[in-house]
Structure formats: structure tokens, C-alpha cells
Amino acid sequence: MPVKTVRISSLSGDVIPEGTGARVRVIWADDTRTDYRADLTDAETEKLIQAYGAEEVEARPDRRRRS
């Protein structure tokens, strides 16, 4: 029997439907602190972006493959 993975919001505890939501990662400038990760619903992510004025980041360009 296949196992279904269910993601739960780190803030509200609501179930995040498959294909939606966001994973937010906090990486500190100094390496002495522990990094954090949170799963959020679409609505929580939008509120976070609006509240803190997060900026859009371009995707990293593809790396060249080794031959």
C-alpha cells in the first residue's frame, strides 16, 4: 500500500494541499547560528511577503554539465 505524505503548516497547523504552499528557509549571515525551515500555506506566505517586504529573487542560471 503506497504511503501518502501530508505536509502541515508550521504556523497554523493546517494541512497544506499537494501542489501548493511554500517552504521558507532562514539562513543566518554568520555560520554560528542554526538554520531554520518552515512549511507555510499560500495565504501565510503572502502575508509574510507583504509584512516584511521580501524581495523577488531570480532563479540561479543552469550550471554547465561536465562532459
C-alpha positions in Angstrom: 0.0 0.0 0.0 1.5 3.4 -1.0 2.2 5.9 1.7 0.8 9.5 1.2 2.9 12.4 2.6 0.9 15.1 4.3 2.5 18.5 4.9 1.4 20.6 7.9 1.9 24.3 8.2 4.5 25.2 10.8 2.5 28.3 11.8 -1.2 27.3 11.9 -1.1 23.5 11.9 -3.4 23.4 8.8 -2.9 20.7 6.1 -1.1 22.1 3.0 -2.8 20.7 -0.1 -0.5 18.9 -2.6 0.9 21.3 -5.2 0.5 24.4 -3.0 2.3 26.0 -0.1 5.9 27.1 0.3 9.0 26.1 2.2 10.8 29.0 3.8 14.4 28.7 4.9 16.2 31.1 7.2 19.9 31.2 6.7 21.9 33.5 9.0 24.8 35.6 7.7 27.2 34.1 10.3 27.6 30.4 10.5 27.4 30.2 14.3 23.6 30.0 14.3 21.3 27.2 13.4 19.3 27.4 10.1 15.6 27.1 10.2 12.9 25.8 7.8 9.2 26.3 7.9 6.4 24.9 5.7 3.7 27.5 5.0 0.3 27.7 3.2 -0.1 30.0 0.3 -2.0 32.5 2.4 0.6 32.6 5.2 3.4 33.0 2.6 1.6 36.0 1.0 1.1 37.6 4.5 4.8 37.1 5.3 5.9 38.7 2.0 3.6 41.7 2.4 4.5 42.2 6.1 8.3 42.2 5.6 8.6 43.4 2.1 10.6 40.4 0.9 12.2 40.8 -2.5 11.9 38.6 -5.5 15.0 36.6 -6.3 15.9 35.4 -9.8 16.5 31.7 -10.3 20.1 30.6 -10.5 21.3 30.1 -14.0 21.8 26.5 -15.0 25.2 25.1 -14.4 27.2 23.6 -17.2 27.3 19.9 -17.3 30.5 18.0 -17.0 31.5 16.1 -20.1 
